Amino acid sequence: MNRRTKIVAVAAAVLLTLGAGGVAVASGGEGGHGTHTVREAAALTGTAKLYRPAGDDITFGFDVHLAAEDNEDPQAATGTFRFSHYKDGKGGYAVAKVDCLTTGGKVAVVTGVVTETDVDAFRNKRVGISVHDDGERDRLGYSWVGRETDLEVPPCLSSAPFEKVRAGTGDFKVLPWQVEYPTE
């Protein structure tokens, strides 16, 4: 291959590569350093400890995602969340398999069925948790607040985020859901 043909071939390859990158950016792709990734529809990640002046050790952790292709079905969310509450050597923990995730702005609501626990009241029950990711001092709420302990929680529902997380512990990240509405 002569020199001119090699130059044309390399130039064409560079243009094709740049063109593909431009298409990825134009189609809403996110990513950095020349990579293209599809934005997931919604997500809730992170951990925090709740503030309690009596010294309770209460921790919540999330790794919850709604894939881009499931944007219209929040009950297709996947992942797990965990919570534990200990004081004076007593307490318990639970791990739930996610069955719904909805987010709006900096607020997320996730539900899941408890698959692992040492607290009989949670075993095989659906629970809901809400998170407000305010960037400074996150907040959290949960469905088991109040007097009714045998409450059946529907998918995608929880209480308002009424609890404050302990200063310096909240690193919740909420990826807002971008619902696509049909046009007329």
C-alpha positions in Angstrom: 0.0 0.0 0.0 1.5 3.4 -1.0 1.9 6.2 1.5 -1.1 8.3 0.1 -3.5 5.3 0.4 -2.3 4.7 4.1 -3.0 8.3 4.9 -6.4 8.2 3.4 -7.2 5.0 5.3 -6.1 6.4 8.6 -7.9 9.6 8.1 -11.1 7.7 7.2 -10.8 5.6 10.3 -10.3 8.7 12.5 -13.3 10.4 10.9 -15.5 7.3 11.5 -14.4 7.1 15.1 -15.1 10.7 15.7 -18.4 10.4 13.9 -19.5 7.5 16.1 -18.6 9.5 19.2 -20.6 12.4 17.9 -23.6 10.2 17.3 -23.3 8.8 20.9 -23.2 12.3 22.3 -26.1 13.5 20.1 -28.2 10.5 21.2 -27.9 11.4 24.8 -25.1 9.0 25.8 -23.1 9.8 28.9 -19.6 8.8 29.6 -16.1 10.3 29.7 -12.8 9.8 28.1 -14.2 8.6 24.8 -16.5 5.9 26.2 -20.2 5.7 25.6 -22.5 4.4 28.3 -26.3 4.3 28.3 -27.8 6.2 31.3 -29.9 3.9 33.5 -33.5 5.0 34.1 -33.1 5.5 37.8 -30.9 4.5 40.7 -30.4 4.8 44.5 -27.0 4.0 46.0 -25.1 4.8 49.1 -25.1 4.2 52.9 -25.8 6.3 56.0 -26.3 6.0 59.7 -29.4 7.6 61.3 -29.0 10.2 64.0 -30.2 9.1 67.4 -29.2 10.9 70.5 -29.5 7.7 72.7 -26.6 6.2 70.7 -28.5 3.6 68.6 -26.4 2.2 65.7 -28.9 2.3 62.8 -27.5 1.9 59.3 -29.1 1.8 55.8 -27.4 0.8 52.5 -28.7 0.8 49.0 -27.6 -0.6 45.6 -30.7 -0.3 43.5 -31.0 0.3 39.8 -33.6 0.6 37.0 -32.2 -0.2 33.6 -32.7 2.1 30.7 -34.8 -0.5 28.8 -37.1 -0.7 31.8 -37.8 3.0 32.0 -41.6 2.5 31.8 -41.6 -0.3 34.5 -40.4 0.7 38.0 -41.2 -2.8 39.2 -38.4 -4.1 37.0 -35.8 -2.5 39.3 -33.1 -4.7 40.6 -30.6 -4.8 43.5 -30.8 -5.0 47.3 -31.0 -2.8 50.3 -29.9 -3.4 53.8 -30.7 -2.0 57.2 -29.7 -2.8 60.8 -30.5 -1.4 64.2 -28.4 -2.2 67.3 -28.2 -0.8 70.8 -26.4 -2.2 73.8 -25.6 -5.4 71.9 -29.2 -6.1 71.0 -31.0 -5.6 67.7 -31.1 -7.0 64.2 -30.6 -6.6 60.5 -32.4 -7.3 57.2 -31.6 -7.6 53.5 -34.3 -7.0 50.9 -34.5 -7.9 47.3 -35.8 -4.9 45.4 -39.2 -5.1 43.6 -39.8 -1.4 42.8 -37.9 1.9 42.5 -39.3 5.3 41.8 -37.3 8.6 41.9 -38.1 12.2 41.4 -35.5 14.9 41.7 -33.5 14.1 44.8 -36.1 11.8 46.4 -36.3 8.0 45.9 -38.8 5.4 47.1 -37.8 1.7 47.0 -39.6 -1.4 48.1 -38.4 -4.9 48.4 -39.1 -8.3 50.1 -36.9 -9.2 53.0 -34.9 -12.3 52.0 -32.4 -12.4 54.9 -33.0 -11.3 58.5 -32.7 -12.2 62.2 -35.9 -10.3 63.0 -39.0 -12.5 62.6 -41.3 -9.5 62.0 -39.5 -8.7 58.8 -39.1 -12.2 57.4 -40.5 -12.5 53.8 -42.3 -9.1 54.2 -42.3 -6.2 51.8 -40.9 -3.0 53.3 -40.5 0.4 51.8 -37.9 3.1 52.3 -37.7 6.7 51.1 -34.6 8.8 50.8 -34.0 12.5 50.3 -30.6 13.1 48.9 -30.1 16.8 49.8 -26.4 16.8 49.3 -25.6 18.0 52.8 -27.7 16.0 55.4 -29.7 13.3 53.8 -33.0 12.1 55.2 -34.7 8.8 55.3 -38.2 7.3 56.0 -39.5 3.7 56.3 -42.8 1.9 56.1 -42.7 0.2 59.5 -43.1 3.5 61.4 -46.1 3.6 63.7 -48.1 1.1 65.7 -49.1 -1.4 63.0 -46.3 -4.0 62.7 -48.2 -6.4 60.4 -48.8 -3.8 57.7 -48.9 -5.1 54.1 -46.9 -2.6 52.0 -47.7 -2.3 48.3 -44.9 -2.0 45.8 -43.4 1.5 45.3 -44.7 2.9 48.6 -43.2 4.2 51.8 -43.4 7.1 54.3 -42.0 10.5 53.9 -38.2 10.8 54.7 -38.6 12.0 58.3 -35.3 10.8 59.9 -32.1 12.7 59.7 -28.9 10.9 58.9 -25.9 11.3 61.3 -23.7 14.2 60.1 -20.9 13.0 57.9 -22.4 9.6 57.1 -24.9 10.2 54.3 -23.6 9.5 50.8 -27.0 8.6 49.2 -27.1 9.3 45.4 -30.5 9.5 43.7 -30.5 9.3 39.9 -33.9 11.0 38.9 -36.3 8.9 36.8 -37.0 10.6 33.4 -40.5 9.4 32.5 -41.2 9.7 28.8 -44.7 10.8 28.0 -46.4 10.0 24.7 -47.0 13.0 22.4 -50.3 13.6 20.7 
